Amino acid sequence: MNPGTQPNNASASPFRILHTEWSMGWGGQEQRILLECRKMEERGHQLLIACQPGSGILEKARSRKLRTEEVVIRGSFDPRAILALRRLIRRERIQVVNTHSGKDSWVGGFAAKLAGADLLVRSRHLSVAISNNPLNFVYAMTDGIITTGEAIRDTMIRTNAMDPAKIVSIATGVSLGRFDPALANGARIRAEFGIPADALVVTMVAVLRSMKRHDLFIRAAIQLKQQFPGIRFLLVGEGPGRAGIEELIQSSGLTSDCILAGYRDDVPDILAASDIVALTSDRFEGVPQSLSQAMAMARPVVAAPVGSIRELVLHGQTGLLAETGSADSFAQQIGRLAADPALRSTLGNAAREHVLAGYTDDIMARKTEDFYRYLLDRKVKK
């Protein structure tokens, strides 16, 4: 059976699932883990997250009443962490161990094998190249691999010679209960930041780090400001690149036009206040949540065709694609939307329909559950 076409087995026995995450940060990957845990709990499964003390995911998981276990992971080969996770897996009678980052995939993988868990699954969120060094056998240990986009899956099969039968693409889903254009309050956001009701707003929601290429966004903004007087630019997110971005905004003469909003929990309202949403990343993307969330809010989007973005943004149908790494191209495509309200409406409505058809959190959870059952069945038959 192809791993992408498993039957729906929602009525079967629930799983006891452990997710591991080494990262201290809080970004799309960590948000995916929590969203998936919540939806799988709704489907009757028991979830537990093992993560670092003081990490972003620990704080957010606890605020959402998800079960957590603090485990210090010092590196990829950390005997103390391996033993701690093995004890946890045995104590909780975990059946599925799902790892997410590089270091916890090694530690969690060894622990799962030592504890005798039924399944070891690796989630692959980004399109970073994987080494074919024989010592990099972390993927060979797994029973299955989940990628966030078909392009990532195809690369792992072609470039890394991995078994297609054990890899499935499951894009991060959007919560329609949260990202609903009818419920969001964009006027509140515009009032908060002093943005006139008739001003065009171009927004980017992303962690402030180099791979997101905020410099391209700002260089495109310089051009767009000349074409569209009164246009505003809204950057939402936090990260290590903030100081450099602030300096670039100031040196570009965009201080009064560009708003650095920082981290926000009210992203649906932010998107409702926006006319156009852009993502200028030039590498490492899967299917970015900032785009799928904007599309769920019926907002037209502009992005570069990196990672699996082509699966989400169909040029001229569900959004517009700009040339990777080109500020001029982003300015041109954003300008097309800025100049054409009808095009914005058409692409925004089509974008929402595209998300409803294949990128919801319910679809994500169902596919994940089905994949686990497929892997178990495949393992039994071997």
N, C-alpha and C positions, 0 to 999 in steps of 0.2 A: 504493500500500500504506500502511496506517495505521502510523505509527512504533511503536505499541505492540504490533504483531503480526508482527514480523519472524520469519523462519524461523531455526531453529538451524543455524549454519554452522560448528560447532566444528572440522570437518575441513578448512576452507579455510586459505589461507596466513596465517601469523601477522602481526600488526602490529608496527611500531616506534612506540611511543607516548611522548610527552612530556607530563607534567603540570606545570603552573606554579602556584605559590602564593606570594603576596606576604606573607601574614600572618606575624607573628613568634610568634604564640601557639600554644597546643596545646589544641584542643577537638574537638568532634564533626566539624567540617568536615575538619580535618587527619587525624583518625582514619579518616574515610571514604576519603580519598585513599590512605592506606597500605594499608588493607584491600583496596581495589579493585586496587591495584598487585600485591599479593601473589596475589590470586585470578587476575588476568589472567596473571601469570607462570606460575601452575600450568596455565593453558590454553595455554601455549606462546608467549605474546607477549613482546616485549622492552620493558621499562619504564625510564623515566628521570624523575626529579623535579628540576625547577629551582626553587630556593627561596633565601631570604635567608640570608646568613651569620649564624650564631648563633640561628637560628630554632628553635622547638620541633620542627617537622616534620623539619628537617635532622638533629637529634640522634636522633629516634626512627627515622627512615628508615635511618640508618647502623647503628643498633643492630639493625635487622632485616635487615641485609645487602642493602638496596635501593640501586640506583644513584642517585647524586645529583650535581647540579652547582650550585655556589654562584653566584648571580647577584644583584647589588645592584640593586634596583628602587626608585628614589627617588620616583617618582610615575607618574601615568597616561601622561604623555608624556615619557619618558626615552630620548633617542636612544641613549645608551650601552647601556642595558639592551636596547633593541630590536636593536641591532647584535650584542650578545653572544648573544642568543637566536637571531638569524638564523644566526650562525656555528655555534651548537650544533646547530640543526635540520639544517643542511647537512652538518655533520661526521658526525652520527649517522644521517643519511638518514632522519629522522623522517617518518612518514606522517601521524600523527594528533597534533595539538596540542590538549590539553584544559586549558582555563584554569578558575580557580576563584574568585578574589576580584576586586574591582573594578579595582584598579591593574594586576594581572598580566593581566587580560583585555584591557585596552587594549594593553599592551606586547607580550604574547604574541600577540595578534591581528595586530598590525602585522608582527611578526616572522614569523609563519606565512605571511602573504600574501607578504612580500618573499622568503622562502625557498622558496616554492612547495610547501608541505606539501599533501598530498592533502586533508586535512580539518582544519577548525578547529571545535572543539566547546567550548561554554561550559557548565559545570556550575553550576546555580543551587541553592544549599543552603538559603537562607532565604526567608521570605515578605515581605521588605522591599519596599516599593513601588518601582516602576521609573519614572523620569521619561520622559515622552513628548516631551521637548524634542528637536527634530530633530538637535541636536548630539550627542545621546546615541545614536550609531549603532553602539555596540559590539556589540549583539545582531544588528544587520543584517549585520555582517561575517561572522557564523558560518554554517557549513553545517548545524549542528544544536545543539540545546540540551537538556541533561538536567536535569530538576528532581527533587527528592527526594520530591515528593508531587503527586497529581493536583490538589489545590486550588491549588498554585502554578502548575501548567501552565494550568489554567482561567483564572486571573487574568491571566496573560500573554497569553492569546488574547483574552479579553473586553476587558480594560482597555488593553492595549498593542497590540492588533491584530496580534499576531504570527502567523505562518503555522503552523497546527496540524500540518502535515505535517512540520515540522522540529523539533518539540518532543515529547519523551517523558518520562514520569515513571518513574524507577527508584529505589525506596526503598533506603536504606542497609541492607545485609544484616547479619545476625547470624552470627557464626562458631559453628556448633553444636558444633564440637570443643572450643571454649573455654567456651561458655555451656551447660553440661550439668548439670542438677540432680543427676545421679547421681555427678558427679565433684567437686563443690564441697564446701568444708569450712566451713560456717557456724559450727560450734562453736568453731573456732579464733578467729574474729572476736569472738564473744561473750566468749570468755575474755580476749582481748587488751584489750577495753574494759570488762571487769568487768560485763557484762550478764547477769543471771540467765537460766537456760535457759528459764524459764517467762514471761519478760517479753515483752510485745508490742513489736516494733520497727518504727517507721515511718521509711523511708529516702528521701532525695532525693539523686540523683547529678547534679550540674550545676556548671558553672563559676560561681564566685561573682561574678556581675555583675548589673546592675539588671534586665535583661530576664527573668531567671529568677525574680524576685520571691520571694526567700527570706524577705522580710518577711511575706508572706502565709503561708508555711509556719510561721513562728514564731508568728504570731497564731493560726493554727489549732491549733498545739501547746498554746497556753495553754488553750484550751477543752478539748482532748482530755485534758489532764492532770487536769482536774477530773472528767471522766467515767470515766477508766480509770487508777486508781492503779497506779504501777509502770511505766507505758508509757515507752519510750525513743525518742528521735528522733536519727537518724544523718544528718548532712550530709557528703557526700563531694564533694570538689572544691577547687580553689584559684582565686584570681582577685582582681581589684582591690577587690572589695567585702568582703573578709574582715574588716577592722577594724570596719566598720559592723555587720556581722552579729554579731561577737563582742559588741559593745556592746549590741545589741538583745537578744541571748540573756541577757546579764547583767541588763539593766534589766527584762526580762520574768520574772525569777525562775526561769529554766530552766537555770541553770548545771549542776545535778546531773542534769538529765534529757536534755539535748541535747549531743551529741558532734559536734565539728567534726573530722572525720577527716583533712582535707587531701586532696591528690591520692593516689590509690591505683592500683596496677597489678593488684591482686587483686579486681577488681570482681565476678567470679563468686562468690567467697567472701562478699563484702559482701552481695550479693543473697541468697545462701543463708541468711545470718543474719537476713534481714529477713522480716517478716510481710506488710508492705504497702509499696508503692513509690509515691511521689507526685512530680508535676512541676507546679510552680505558675506556669510561664511564662505571660505574658499577651500575647506578640507574637513575631513573626519566626520561629516554628518551622517546620521542614519535617516530617519524620517523625523525632522525636528518638531517638537511639540508646539513651539511658538507659531509655526506655520499652520499646523492642523487645527490649533485652537482658534487662530484668526479666521481660518476658512469656515470653521463651525459657526463663527459669529458673522458669517456672510460678508467678510471683508476681502477685497481683492489683494493679492499678494504678489511680491516680486522677489525672486531668489535666483541664485546660481545653481546650475545642474550638477551639484556635487553629492556624493553619497547616493542616497535613495530619494533625493528630492524630486527627481523626474517622475517618480511613481505618484507623488502627491500633486505636484504642480505640472499640469499638462498645458504647455504653452498655447496661449490663445483660447483655452477652454476653461481651465479652473484657476488660471493665474498667468503671470508672465515670467519668462526666464531671461535673466541678464547674463552677459558673458562673465565667466568666473574671473575674479580679480580686477574687473574693470569698473572704475567709478563712472566713466563716461557712459558705459552701457546701462548701469543702474540708473543714472540720471535720465537717460533716454526712456527707459521702460517705466519708471515712476512718473516721468513727465507725460507719457501717453495717458496714464490713468488720471493724472491731475487735470489734464485738459479735457477729459471726456467723462462726464458723470454717468452717461448711459453705459459706457464700457465698464465702469466701476461696478455698477449695479448688476450687469449681466454676469461678469466674472465672479462677483461676490456670491450671487445666488447659486451659480453652478458649483462654486467651491463648497458651499454648505452641503449641497446634494451629494457631492463626491465623498465628503466626510461621513455623511449619514449612511452611505452605501458600503463603506469599507473600513472606516477608521474610528469607530466608537469604542468606549471602554467595555461595553458588553461583548462586542465582537472579539476584542483582545482576550478577555477572560475565557470565553468559550473556546477559542482556538488554543489557548494555553492548556486548558484542562484536557482537551481532546488530544493534544500532542503528548502530554504525560501518559495518557492511556494507550496511545499508539506505541510509545516507547516501551511501556511495560509488556504489552502484547508481543512486540517484536523481540524483546529480551527472553520472554518465556519460550518462544518458538525457535530460538537459536540452538 
